[in-house]
Amino acid sequence: MNDQPGTAADTRQFEISRLDLQRVPGQSALFLDFLHDHKKVSKFYPVLDRELSDVAEDVLANYVVDRFGLCAMLEFFNRGLGCGGQTLSNIERLRSESCVAVMTGQQAGLFSGPAYTVYKAISAIRLARELSESGIPAVPVFWIASEDHDLDEVSTTRIPDVVGGIADVVYKSGPEVEGLPVGDVRFGETIGRLVEEASERLASKHAGELLARSYDEGETFSSAFGKLLTQLLGEQGLIFVSPLNPGFRKLAAPLVTMAVESSAEIGEALRQRDSELQKSGYHSQVRIGDDFFPFFLIDDGRKRVPLRLAGREAVSRQDTNEQISLSELLEGFSKNPSILSPNAIMRPVVQDFVFPNVCYFGGSAEVAYFAQNSAVYGILERPSVPIRHRASFTILEPKNRRTMLSYSLGFEDVLKGRDEVTATVIEKYLDPETAEAFRNTRSEFESLIAELHSRLENSEPTLADSLAKRRKKILWHIDTLHKKFLKAESFKDDVAARRLAYLFSTVLPDGELQERTVNFLYFYAQFGERLIDWLIEAADAQGKEHTVLSF
């Protein structure tokens, strides 16, 4: 890990250190090979190693969507979010036939959701900027997953508190919204109290004002989410899009029609890809049955109904088992493009049809997922688009940096988990004498048992076997007693207990990376608007390393 100071222009000095994602626990084999062994995964990611300039040529040569219609839709939508001049300027740039998009997206989590939502946006912003500077006009676009129906997943956000805990802030909806896309779920009057609760936890007037201007009664999950991120990132020219927009549906209609007509072939290609992944030693990403159909039906109540292929010429509704011929389905779709919603497999190719997308930034799970759904592009005669891993960050507040320095802890030490770090701190700093006594007791016992075992093997082998079994039990009792000592000791030093509790609630909450759990506004409240610029500057452009910002 190589440290380097913040730039001289920074009013707050910070250090940047990086850790290869191979050394961060919990990564899948497919994801790690995607990062470091391209030859092993090249058939699953066909344009992984292509220069983006070459990808841009293919994308632009195959782009058939009406740019002026697209940009008119984007301008209307982004003005509704309160966008500024930079975003409007980028929308105007996108009208040019030479301009490409750099895309990312995320569910519309409450109060922006976990911090990695913003890190995805930052990745797209940075690459679009780099491409433009290299002579390839590019704009960053954020896809708000407003069609998503998992309301429970977006209704909770997590904000640490000052005493070392982490609090869930939850919006509770009524049963009447069950099954609706989050883009159609409107907040009731209780959202005001929730904004006040979050603002109090953030202890920031500015952060509270951002929330109050975005989350209000009558706003939907996706509109409020878009308004908040526009305030946070609008100066960077980020463009937002919602696939629920009728204009978007109309633009996507030609591809959707082709996909419905090719649904049987799409299913076969996905099953073949799944088989290839497993033969290569990777886990299956999505199980694709023989009746797989890549779209949901949106009924008259705006609720999403799964469809299943019934032969090659019809589908059946999962709720009623009613069969609908593909020709009838397409006739209804031609009159109302909002009746079909792509599933997760279809979303990327729909996105890459509507936009001249040259690269998509996703998390590790999305990267692995794309190994399977990239098979859809060939069926629909679309150029494959590369996926990159988003920027990954941990932000160390001054308080946590001091704790880690006090106990000689590095970030990799923290990744070992709270129990191991607590044990290390106790044994090195709080009660090293007792820790040494436990080590000596175990070592001496091992030595005595080894000597006795050697003697018994020569004289009474059956007793030697018995001793080996008893040895394990005795060592287990010593280790258990040691753990109980450490647990009891951890509560005796209030200062150390509080410091470690706060460290893990904000850096590795529930054993997860901070970015997957903690709301971004928690850090924004501490460091202000400059944090966005610092993150863009510090991001690992290749997405292969986890970046630690120490303030």
Secondary structure as GFF3:
##gff-version 3
##sequence-region A 1 551
A	DSSP	beta_strand	4	5	.	.	.	ID=ss1
A	DSSP	beta_strand	15	20	.	.	.	ID=ss2
A	DSSP	three_ten_helix	21	23	.	.	.	ID=ss3
A	DSSP	alpha_helix	29	36	.	.	.	ID=ss4
A	DSSP	alpha_helix	38	41	.	.	.	ID=ss5
A	DSSP	alpha_helix	52	61	.	.	.	ID=ss6
A	DSSP	alpha_helix	67	80	.	.	.	ID=ss7
A	DSSP	alpha_helix	85	94	.	.	.	ID=ss8
A	DSSP	beta_strand	100	106	.	.	.	ID=ss9
A	DSSP	three_ten_helix	110	112	.	.	.	ID=ss10
A	DSSP	alpha_helix	116	133	.	.	.	ID=ss11
A	DSSP	beta_strand	138	144	.	.	.	ID=ss12
A	DSSP	alpha_helix	151	154	.	.	.	ID=ss13
A	DSSP	beta_strand	156	160	.	.	.	ID=ss14
A	DSSP	beta_strand	166	170	.	.	.	ID=ss15
A	DSSP	three_ten_helix	175	177	.	.	.	ID=ss16
A	DSSP	three_ten_helix	182	184	.	.	.	ID=ss17
A	DSSP	alpha_helix	190	202	.	.	.	ID=ss18
A	DSSP	alpha_helix	205	214	.	.	.	ID=ss19
A	DSSP	alpha_helix	221	233	.	.	.	ID=ss20
A	DSSP	three_ten_helix	234	236	.	.	.	ID=ss21
A	DSSP	beta_strand	239	241	.	.	.	ID=ss22
A	DSSP	alpha_helix	246	261	.	.	.	ID=ss23
A	DSSP	alpha_helix	263	279	.	.	.	ID=ss24
A	DSSP	beta_strand	295	298	.	.	.	ID=ss25
A	DSSP	beta_strand	304	309	.	.	.	ID=ss26
A	DSSP	beta_strand	314	317	.	.	.	ID=ss27
A	DSSP	beta_strand	323	325	.	.	.	ID=ss28
A	DSSP	alpha_helix	326	335	.	.	.	ID=ss29
A	DSSP	three_ten_helix	337	339	.	.	.	ID=ss30
A	DSSP	beta_strand	340	342	.	.	.	ID=ss31
A	DSSP	alpha_helix	347	354	.	.	.	ID=ss32
A	DSSP	beta_strand	357	362	.	.	.	ID=ss33
A	DSSP	alpha_helix	364	373	.	.	.	ID=ss34
A	DSSP	alpha_helix	375	379	.	.	.	ID=ss35
A	DSSP	beta_strand	387	389	.	.	.	ID=ss36
A	DSSP	beta_strand	392	396	.	.	.	ID=ss37
A	DSSP	alpha_helix	398	406	.	.	.	ID=ss38
A	DSSP	alpha_helix	411	415	.	.	.	ID=ss39
A	DSSP	alpha_helix	418	425	.	.	.	ID=ss40
A	DSSP	pi_helix	426	430	.	.	.	ID=ss41
A	DSSP	alpha_helix	432	459	.	.	.	ID=ss42
A	DSSP	alpha_helix	461	490	.	.	.	ID=ss43
A	DSSP	alpha_helix	494	507	.	.	.	ID=ss44
A	DSSP	three_ten_helix	509	511	.	.	.	ID=ss45
A	DSSP	three_ten_helix	514	516	.	.	.	ID=ss46
A	DSSP	alpha_helix	521	527	.	.	.	ID=ss47
A	DSSP	alpha_helix	530	538	.	.	.	ID=ss48
A	DSSP	beta_strand	545	550	.	.	.	ID=ss49
###
